[in-house]
Amino acid sequence: MALLHAGVDTSVIALWLGHETADTTQIYLHADLTIKERAFARIPPNQQRPQ
């Protein structure tokens, strides 16, 4: 996770970990809450009022 947070490309991390494909490394991205929080922080708030 430290490499991922440092901006190292997931394909490089996959190679270092010995994963057969970068798709295997994607599993860890889904488990990382910090990345999800940063993604949600970029979404602008909904300006529409509920009907």
C-alpha distance matrix in Angstrom:
0.0 3.8 5.4 5.0 6.1 8.5 10.0 9.8 11.6 10.4 13.6 12.8 9.6 11.9 14.5 12.8 11.8 15.4 15.0 18.5 17.5 14.7 15.7 14.1 10.7 11.7 11.8 8.1 8.6 11.6 10.0 7.9 10.8 9.9 10.1 13.2 14.7 14.6 16.2 18.8 19.6 20.8 23.2 26.6 28.5 31.1 34.4 36.6 38.5 38.5 41.8
3.8 0.0 3.8 5.4 5.1 6.1 8.8 9.0 11.8 11.8 14.8 13.2 10.5 13.6 15.5 13.3 13.3 17.0 17.3 20.7 19.8 17.0 18.6 17.3 13.6 14.8 15.4 11.8 11.9 15.0 13.6 10.9 13.1 11.3 11.8 15.3 16.1 15.4 17.5 20.2 20.3 21.4 24.3 27.5 29.5 32.4 35.5 38.0 40.0 40.3 43.7
5.4 3.8 0.0 3.8 5.5 5.0 6.5 5.5 8.4 8.8 11.5 9.6 7.4 10.9 12.5 10.6 11.3 14.8 15.2 18.4 17.3 14.5 16.6 15.8 12.1 13.6 15.0 11.9 11.7 15.3 14.7 12.4 15.0 13.2 12.6 16.3 17.6 16.3 17.9 21.1 21.3 21.7 24.6 27.9 30.3 33.1 36.2 38.6 40.9 41.3 44.6
5.0 5.4 3.8 0.0 3.8 5.3 5.3 5.4 7.1 7.0 10.5 9.9 7.8 10.7 13.2 12.2 12.4 15.6 15.0 18.0 16.2 12.9 14.5 14.1 10.3 10.9 12.6 9.6 8.5 12.1 12.1 9.7 12.3 10.6 9.3 12.9 14.5 13.2 14.4 17.7 18.2 18.5 21.2 24.6 27.0 29.6 32.8 35.1 37.4 37.8 41.0
6.1 5.1 5.5 3.8 0.0 3.8 5.3 7.4 9.9 10.5 14.1 13.3 11.4 14.5 16.8 15.6 15.9 19.2 18.8 21.7 20.0 16.6 17.9 17.6 13.8 13.8 15.2 11.9 10.4 13.5 13.1 9.8 11.4 8.7 8.2 12.0 12.6 11.1 13.1 16.1 16.0 16.7 19.7 22.8 25.1 28.1 31.1 33.7 35.9 36.5 39.9
8.5 6.1 5.0 5.3 3.8 0.0 3.8 5.8 9.2 11.0 13.9 12.4 11.3 14.8 16.4 14.9 16.1 19.4 19.5 22.4 20.7 17.5 19.5 19.3 15.5 16.1 17.9 14.8 13.5 16.8 16.6 13.5 15.2 12.3 11.6 15.4 15.9 13.9 15.9 19.1 18.5 18.7 22.0 24.9 27.5 30.6 33.4 36.1 38.5 39.4 42.8
10.0 8.8 6.5 5.3 5.3 3.8 0.0 3.8 6.2 8.7 11.5 10.6 10.3 13.5 15.2 14.6 16.0 18.8 18.5 20.9 18.8 15.3 17.4 17.9 14.2 14.4 16.9 14.4 12.5 15.9 16.6 13.8 15.6 13.0 11.2 14.8 15.9 13.4 14.6 18.1 17.9 17.4 20.5 23.6 26.5 29.3 32.1 34.7 37.3 38.2 41.5
9.8 9.0 5.5 5.4 7.4 5.8 3.8 0.0 3.8 6.4 8.5 6.9 7.0 10.4 11.6 11.1 12.8 15.4 15.4 17.8 16.0 12.8 15.5 15.8 12.3 13.3 16.0 13.7 12.5 16.3 17.0 14.8 17.3 15.3 13.5 17.0 18.6 16.5 17.3 20.9 21.1 20.6 23.5 26.7 29.6 32.2 35.1 37.6 40.2 40.9 44.0
11.6 11.8 8.4 7.1 9.9 9.2 6.2 3.8 0.0 3.8 5.5 5.4 6.5 8.8 10.3 11.0 12.6 14.5 13.8 15.5 13.2 9.9 12.7 13.7 10.6 11.3 14.5 13.1 11.7 15.3 16.7 15.1 17.9 16.4 13.8 16.9 19.1 17.0 17.0 20.7 21.5 20.5 23.0 26.3 29.3 31.5 34.5 36.7 39.5 40.0 43.0
10.4 11.8 8.8 7.0 10.5 11.0 8.7 6.4 3.8 0.0 3.8 5.4 5.0 6.0 8.6 9.8 10.3 12.1 10.7 12.6 10.1 6.7 9.1 9.9 6.8 7.8 10.9 9.9 9.0 12.5 14.1 13.2 16.4 15.7 13.1 15.8 18.5 17.1 16.8 20.3 21.7 21.0 23.1 26.7 29.3 31.4 34.6 36.5 39.1 39.3 42.1
13.6 14.8 11.5 10.5 14.1 13.9 11.5 8.5 5.5 3.8 0.0 3.8 5.4 5.0 6.3 8.8 9.9 10.5 9.3 10.3 8.0 5.3 8.8 10.0 8.0 9.6 12.8 12.6 12.2 15.4 17.1 16.7 20.0 19.5 16.9 19.3 22.2 20.8 20.2 23.7 25.2 24.2 26.2 29.7 32.5 34.3 37.5 39.3 42.0 42.1 44.8
12.8 13.2 9.6 9.9 13.3 12.4 10.6 6.9 5.4 5.4 3.8 0.0 3.8 5.4 5.1 6.3 8.7 9.9 10.1 11.8 10.5 8.5 12.1 12.4 9.9 12.2 15.0 13.9 13.9 17.5 18.5 17.7 21.0 20.0 17.9 20.9 23.3 21.8 21.8 25.4 26.4 25.6 28.0 31.5 34.3 36.4 39.6 41.6 44.3 44.5 47.4
9.6 10.5 7.4 7.8 11.4 11.3 10.3 7.0 6.5 5.0 5.4 3.8 0.0 3.8 5.4 5.1 6.1 8.5 8.6 11.3 10.4 8.2 11.3 10.5 7.6 10.3 12.5 10.9 11.5 15.0 15.5 14.8 18.3 17.6 15.9 18.9 21.4 20.3 20.6 24.0 25.2 24.9 27.2 30.8 33.3 35.6 38.8 40.8 43.3 43.3 46.3
11.9 13.6 10.9 10.7 14.5 14.8 13.5 10.4 8.8 6.0 5.0 5.4 3.8 0.0 3.8 5.5 5.2 6.1 5.1 7.6 6.8 5.4 8.5 7.6 5.8 9.0 11.1 10.6 11.8 14.8 15.6 15.8 19.5 19.5 17.6 20.0 22.9 22.2 22.0 25.2 26.9 26.6 28.5 32.1 34.6 36.5 39.9 41.5 43.9 43.7 46.5
14.5 15.5 12.5 13.2 16.8 16.4 15.2 11.6 10.3 8.6 6.3 5.1 5.4 3.8 0.0 3.8 5.4 5.1 6.1 7.8 8.1 7.9 11.4 10.7 9.5 12.8 14.8 14.3 15.5 18.6 19.3 19.3 23.0 22.7 20.9 23.5 26.3 25.3 25.2 28.6 30.1 29.6 31.7 35.3 37.8 39.8 43.1 44.9 47.4 47.3 50.0
12.8 13.3 10.6 12.2 15.6 14.9 14.6 11.1 11.0 9.8 8.8 6.3 5.1 5.5 3.8 0.0 3.8 5.5 7.8 10.5 11.3 10.8 13.9 12.5 10.6 14.1 15.6 14.3 15.8 19.1 19.1 18.7 22.4 21.9 20.6 23.6 26.0 25.1 25.6 28.9 30.0 29.9 32.3 35.9 38.3 40.6 43.9 45.8 48.2 48.2 51.1
11.8 13.3 11.3 12.4 15.9 16.1 16.0 12.8 12.6 10.3 9.9 8.7 6.1 5.2 5.4 3.8 0.0 3.8 5.6 9.1 10.3 10.1 12.4 10.1 8.7 12.4 13.1 11.9 14.2 17.1 16.8 17.0 20.8 20.9 19.9 22.4 25.0 24.7 25.1 28.1 29.6 29.8 31.9 35.6 37.8 39.9 43.3 45.1 47.2 46.9 49.8
15.4 17.0 14.8 15.6 19.2 19.4 18.8 15.4 14.5 12.1 10.5 9.9 8.5 6.1 5.1 5.5 3.8 0.0 3.8 6.3 8.6 9.8 12.1 10.0 9.9 13.6 14.4 14.1 16.4 19.0 19.1 19.8 23.6 24.0 22.7 25.0 27.9 27.5 27.5 30.6 32.3 32.3 34.2 37.9 40.1 42.0 45.5 47.0 49.2 48.8 51.5
15.0 17.3 15.2 15.0 18.8 19.5 18.5 15.4 13.8 10.7 9.3 10.1 8.6 5.1 6.1 7.8 5.6 3.8 0.0 3.8 5.4 6.8 8.5 6.4 7.1 10.6 11.4 11.9 14.1 16.3 16.9 18.1 21.8 22.6 20.9 22.8 26.0 25.8 25.4 28.3 30.4 30.3 31.8 35.6 37.7 39.3 42.9 44.2 46.4 45.9 48.4
18.5 20.7 18.4 18.0 21.7 22.4 20.9 17.8 15.5 12.6 10.3 11.8 11.3 7.6 7.8 10.5 9.1 6.3 3.8 0.0 3.8 7.1 8.4 7.4 9.3 12.0 13.1 14.5 16.4 18.2 19.3 20.8 24.5 25.3 23.3 25.0 28.3 28.1 27.2 30.2 32.4 32.0 33.3 37.0 39.2 40.5 44.1 45.2 47.5 46.9 49.2
17.5 19.8 17.3 16.2 20.0 20.7 18.8 16.0 13.2 10.1 8.0 10.5 10.4 6.8 8.1 11.3 10.3 8.6 5.4 3.8 0.0 3.8 5.2 5.8 7.5 9.4 11.3 13.0 14.1 15.9 17.7 19.0 22.5 23.3 20.9 22.4 25.8 25.4 24.2 27.2 29.5 28.8 30.0 33.7 36.0 37.2 40.7 41.8 44.2 43.7 46.0
14.7 17.0 14.5 12.9 16.6 17.5 15.3 12.8 9.9 6.7 5.3 8.5 8.2 5.4 7.9 10.8 10.1 9.8 6.8 7.1 3.8 0.0 3.8 5.3 5.2 6.6 9.4 10.6 11.0 13.2 15.2 16.0 19.4 19.9 17.3 19.0 22.4 21.7 20.6 23.7 25.9 25.2 26.5 30.2 32.6 34.0 37.4 38.7 41.2 40.9 43.3
15.7 18.6 16.6 14.5 17.9 19.5 17.4 15.5 12.7 9.1 8.8 12.1 11.3 8.5 11.4 13.9 12.4 12.1 8.5 8.4 5.2 3.8 0.0 3.8 5.3 5.1 7.3 9.7 10.1 11.3 13.7 15.2 18.4 19.6 17.0 17.9 21.5 21.3 19.8 22.6 25.2 24.6 25.4 29.1 31.2 32.3 35.9 36.9 39.2 38.6 40.9
14.1 17.3 15.8 14.1 17.6 19.3 17.9 15.8 13.7 9.9 10.0 12.4 10.5 7.6 10.7 12.5 10.1 10.0 6.4 7.4 5.8 5.3 3.8 0.0 3.8 5.4 5.8 8.0 9.8 10.9 12.3 14.2 17.7 19.1 17.1 18.2 21.7 22.0 21.0 23.5 26.1 26.0 27.0 30.8 32.7 34.0 37.6 38.6 40.7 40.0 42.4
10.7 13.6 12.1 10.3 13.8 15.5 14.2 12.3 10.6 6.8 8.0 9.9 7.6 5.8 9.5 10.6 8.7 9.9 7.1 9.3 7.5 5.2 5.3 3.8 0.0 3.8 5.3 5.7 7.1 9.4 10.6 11.6 15.2 16.1 14.2 15.8 19.1 19.1 18.5 21.3 23.5 23.5 24.9 28.7 30.7 32.3 35.9 37.3 39.5 39.0 41.6
11.7 14.8 13.6 10.9 13.8 16.1 14.4 13.3 11.3 7.8 9.6 12.2 10.3 9.0 12.8 14.1 12.4 13.6 10.6 12.0 9.4 6.6 5.1 5.4 3.8 0.0 3.8 5.3 5.0 6.6 9.0 10.2 13.4 14.5 12.1 13.1 16.7 16.8 15.6 18.3 20.8 20.7 21.7 25.5 27.4 28.9 32.5 33.7 35.9 35.3 37.9
11.8 15.4 15.0 12.6 15.2 17.9 16.9 16.0 14.5 10.9 12.8 15.0 12.5 11.1 14.8 15.6 13.1 14.4 11.4 13.1 11.3 9.4 7.3 5.8 5.3 3.8 0.0 3.8 5.5 5.4 6.7 9.2 12.4 14.4 12.7 13.2 16.7 17.6 16.7 18.8 21.5 22.0 22.8 26.6 28.0 29.4 33.1 34.1 36.0 35.1 37.7
8.1 11.8 11.9 9.6 11.9 14.8 14.4 13.7 13.1 9.9 12.6 13.9 10.9 10.6 14.3 14.3 11.9 14.1 11.9 14.5 13.0 10.6 9.7 8.0 5.7 5.3 3.8 0.0 3.8 5.4 5.1 6.4 10.1 11.6 10.5 11.8 14.9 15.7 15.5 17.8 20.1 20.9 22.2 25.9 27.4 29.2 32.9 34.3 36.1 35.5 38.4
8.6 11.9 11.7 8.5 10.4 13.5 12.5 12.5 11.7 9.0 12.2 13.9 11.5 11.8 15.5 15.8 14.2 16.4 14.1 16.4 14.1 11.0 10.1 9.8 7.1 5.0 5.5 3.8 0.0 3.8 5.4 5.3 8.5 9.5 7.5 8.7 12.1 12.5 12.0 14.5 16.7 17.3 18.6 22.4 24.1 25.9 29.5 31.1 33.1 32.7 35.6
11.6 15.0 15.3 12.1 13.5 16.8 15.9 16.3 15.3 12.5 15.4 17.5 15.0 14.8 18.6 19.1 17.1 19.0 16.3 18.2 15.9 13.2 11.3 10.9 9.4 6.6 5.4 5.4 3.8 0.0 3.8 5.6 7.8 10.1 8.5 8.0 11.6 12.9 11.9 13.6 16.5 17.3 17.9 21.6 22.9 24.4 28.1 29.2 31.0 30.3 33.1
10.0 13.6 14.7 12.1 13.1 16.6 16.6 17.0 16.7 14.1 17.1 18.5 15.5 15.6 19.3 19.1 16.8 19.1 16.9 19.3 17.7 15.2 13.7 12.3 10.6 9.0 6.7 5.1 5.4 3.8 0.0 3.8 6.2 9.1 8.9 8.8 11.6 13.5 13.5 14.8 17.3 18.8 19.7 23.3 24.2 26.0 29.7 31.0 32.4 31.6 34.6
7.9 10.9 12.4 9.7 9.8 13.5 13.8 14.8 15.1 13.2 16.7 17.7 14.8 15.8 19.3 18.7 17.0 19.8 18.1 20.8 19.0 16.0 15.2 14.2 11.6 10.2 9.2 6.4 5.3 5.6 3.8 0.0 3.8 5.5 5.8 6.8 9.0 10.5 11.3 12.9 14.8 16.4 17.9 21.4 22.6 24.8 28.4 30.1 31.7 31.3 34.5
10.8 13.1 15.0 12.3 11.4 15.2 15.6 17.3 17.9 16.4 20.0 21.0 18.3 19.5 23.0 22.4 20.8 23.6 21.8 24.5 22.5 19.4 18.4 17.7 15.2 13.4 12.4 10.1 8.5 7.8 6.2 3.8 0.0 3.8 5.4 5.0 6.1 8.6 9.8 10.4 12.2 14.5 15.7 19.0 19.8 22.1 25.6 27.4 28.7 28.4 31.7
9.9 11.3 13.2 10.6 8.7 12.3 13.0 15.3 16.4 15.7 19.5 20.0 17.6 19.5 22.7 21.9 20.9 24.0 22.6 25.3 23.3 19.9 19.6 19.1 16.1 14.5 14.4 11.6 9.5 10.1 9.1 5.5 3.8 0.0 3.8 5.4 5.1 6.3 8.7 9.9 10.6 12.8 14.9 18.0 19.2 22.0 25.3 27.5 29.1 29.3 32.8
10.1 11.8 12.6 9.3 8.2 11.6 11.2 13.5 13.8 13.1 16.9 17.9 15.9 17.6 20.9 20.6 19.9 22.7 20.9 23.3 20.9 17.3 17.0 17.1 14.2 12.1 12.7 10.5 7.5 8.5 8.9 5.8 5.4 3.8 0.0 3.8 5.5 5.2 6.2 8.7 9.9 11.1 13.2 16.6 18.4 21.0 24.3 26.5 28.5 28.7 32.1
13.2 15.3 16.3 12.9 12.0 15.4 14.8 17.0 16.9 15.8 19.3 20.9 18.9 20.0 23.5 23.6 22.4 25.0 22.8 25.0 22.4 19.0 17.9 18.2 15.8 13.1 13.2 11.8 8.7 8.0 8.8 6.8 5.0 5.4 3.8 0.0 3.8 5.5 5.1 6.2 8.6 10.1 11.2 14.7 15.9 18.2 21.7 23.5 25.3 25.3 28.6
14.7 16.1 17.6 14.5 12.6 15.9 15.9 18.6 19.1 18.5 22.2 23.3 21.4 22.9 26.3 26.0 25.0 27.9 26.0 28.3 25.8 22.4 21.5 21.7 19.1 16.7 16.7 14.9 12.1 11.6 11.6 9.0 6.1 5.1 5.5 3.8 0.0 3.8 5.4 5.1 6.1 8.8 10.3 13.2 14.2 16.9 20.2 22.4 24.1 24.4 27.9
14.6 15.4 16.3 13.2 11.1 13.9 13.4 16.5 17.0 17.1 20.8 21.8 20.3 22.2 25.3 25.1 24.7 27.5 25.8 28.1 25.4 21.7 21.3 22.0 19.1 16.8 17.6 15.7 12.5 12.9 13.5 10.5 8.6 6.3 5.2 5.5 3.8 0.0 3.8 5.5 5.1 6.6 9.2 12.2 14.1 17.1 20.2 22.7 24.8 25.6 29.1
16.2 17.5 17.9 14.4 13.1 15.9 14.6 17.3 17.0 16.8 20.2 21.8 20.6 22.0 25.2 25.6 25.1 27.5 25.4 27.2 24.2 20.6 19.8 21.0 18.5 15.6 16.7 15.5 12.0 11.9 13.5 11.3 9.8 8.7 6.2 5.1 5.4 3.8 0.0 3.8 5.4 5.4 7.0 10.6 12.8 15.2 18.5 20.7 23.1 23.7 27.0
18.8 20.2 21.1 17.7 16.1 19.1 18.1 20.9 20.7 20.3 23.7 25.4 24.0 25.2 28.6 28.9 28.1 30.6 28.3 30.2 27.2 23.7 22.6 23.5 21.3 18.3 18.8 17.8 14.5 13.6 14.8 12.9 10.4 9.9 8.7 6.2 5.1 5.5 3.8 0.0 3.8 5.4 5.4 8.6 9.8 12.3 15.7 17.8 19.8 20.3 23.8
19.6 20.3 21.3 18.2 16.0 18.5 17.9 21.1 21.5 21.7 25.2 26.4 25.2 26.9 30.1 30.0 29.6 32.3 30.4 32.4 29.5 25.9 25.2 26.1 23.5 20.8 21.5 20.1 16.7 16.5 17.3 14.8 12.2 10.6 9.9 8.6 6.1 5.1 5.4 3.8 0.0 3.8 5.6 7.7 9.3 12.5 15.3 18.1 20.2 21.3 24.9
20.8 21.4 21.7 18.5 16.7 18.7 17.4 20.6 20.5 21.0 24.2 25.6 24.9 26.6 29.6 29.9 29.8 32.3 30.3 32.0 28.8 25.2 24.6 26.0 23.5 20.7 22.0 20.9 17.3 17.3 18.8 16.4 14.5 12.8 11.1 10.1 8.8 6.6 5.4 5.4 3.8 0.0 3.8 6.3 9.2 12.2 14.7 17.6 20.2 21.7 25.0
23.2 24.3 24.6 21.2 19.7 22.0 20.5 23.5 23.0 23.1 26.2 28.0 27.2 28.5 31.7 32.3 31.9 34.2 31.8 33.3 30.0 26.5 25.4 27.0 24.9 21.7 22.8 22.2 18.6 17.9 19.7 17.9 15.7 14.9 13.2 11.2 10.3 9.2 7.0 5.4 5.6 3.8 0.0 3.8 6.4 8.7 11.7 14.2 16.9 18.1 21.4
26.6 27.5 27.9 24.6 22.8 24.9 23.6 26.7 26.3 26.7 29.7 31.5 30.8 32.1 35.3 35.9 35.6 37.9 35.6 37.0 33.7 30.2 29.1 30.8 28.7 25.5 26.6 25.9 22.4 21.6 23.3 21.4 19.0 18.0 16.6 14.7 13.2 12.2 10.6 8.6 7.7 6.3 3.8 0.0 3.8 6.4 8.5 11.6 14.4 16.3 19.6
28.5 29.5 30.3 27.0 25.1 27.5 26.5 29.6 29.3 29.3 32.5 34.3 33.3 34.6 37.8 38.3 37.8 40.1 37.7 39.2 36.0 32.6 31.2 32.7 30.7 27.4 28.0 27.4 24.1 22.9 24.2 22.6 19.8 19.2 18.4 15.9 14.2 14.1 12.8 9.8 9.3 9.2 6.4 3.8 0.0 3.8 6.1 9.0 11.3 13.1 16.6
31.1 32.4 33.1 29.6 28.1 30.6 29.3 32.2 31.5 31.4 34.3 36.4 35.6 36.5 39.8 40.6 39.9 42.0 39.3 40.5 37.2 34.0 32.3 34.0 32.3 28.9 29.4 29.2 25.9 24.4 26.0 24.8 22.1 22.0 21.0 18.2 16.9 17.1 15.2 12.3 12.5 12.2 8.7 6.4 3.8 0.0 3.8 5.6 8.1 9.9 13.2
34.4 35.5 36.2 32.8 31.1 33.4 32.1 35.1 34.5 34.6 37.5 39.6 38.8 39.9 43.1 43.9 43.3 45.5 42.9 44.1 40.7 37.4 35.9 37.6 35.9 32.5 33.1 32.9 29.5 28.1 29.7 28.4 25.6 25.3 24.3 21.7 20.2 20.2 18.5 15.7 15.3 14.7 11.7 8.5 6.1 3.8 0.0 3.8 6.6 9.6 12.5
36.6 38.0 38.6 35.1 33.7 36.1 34.7 37.6 36.7 36.5 39.3 41.6 40.8 41.5 44.9 45.8 45.1 47.0 44.2 45.2 41.8 38.7 36.9 38.6 37.3 33.7 34.1 34.3 31.1 29.2 31.0 30.1 27.4 27.5 26.5 23.5 22.4 22.7 20.7 17.8 18.1 17.6 14.2 11.6 9.0 5.6 3.8 0.0 3.8 6.5 8.9
38.5 40.0 40.9 37.4 35.9 38.5 37.3 40.2 39.5 39.1 42.0 44.3 43.3 43.9 47.4 48.2 47.2 49.2 46.4 47.5 44.2 41.2 39.2 40.7 39.5 35.9 36.0 36.1 33.1 31.0 32.4 31.7 28.7 29.1 28.5 25.3 24.1 24.8 23.1 19.8 20.2 20.2 16.9 14.4 11.3 8.1 6.6 3.8 0.0 3.8 6.4
38.5 40.3 41.3 37.8 36.5 39.4 38.2 40.9 40.0 39.3 42.1 44.5 43.3 43.7 47.3 48.2 46.9 48.8 45.9 46.9 43.7 40.9 38.6 40.0 39.0 35.3 35.1 35.5 32.7 30.3 31.6 31.3 28.4 29.3 28.7 25.3 24.4 25.6 23.7 20.3 21.3 21.7 18.1 16.3 13.1 9.9 9.6 6.5 3.8 0.0 3.8
41.8 43.7 44.6 41.0 39.9 42.8 41.5 44.0 43.0 42.1 44.8 47.4 46.3 46.5 50.0 51.1 49.8 51.5 48.4 49.2 46.0 43.3 40.9 42.4 41.6 37.9 37.7 38.4 35.6 33.1 34.6 34.5 31.7 32.8 32.1 28.6 27.9 29.1 27.0 23.8 24.9 25.0 21.4 19.6 16.6 13.2 12.5 8.9 6.4 3.8 0.0
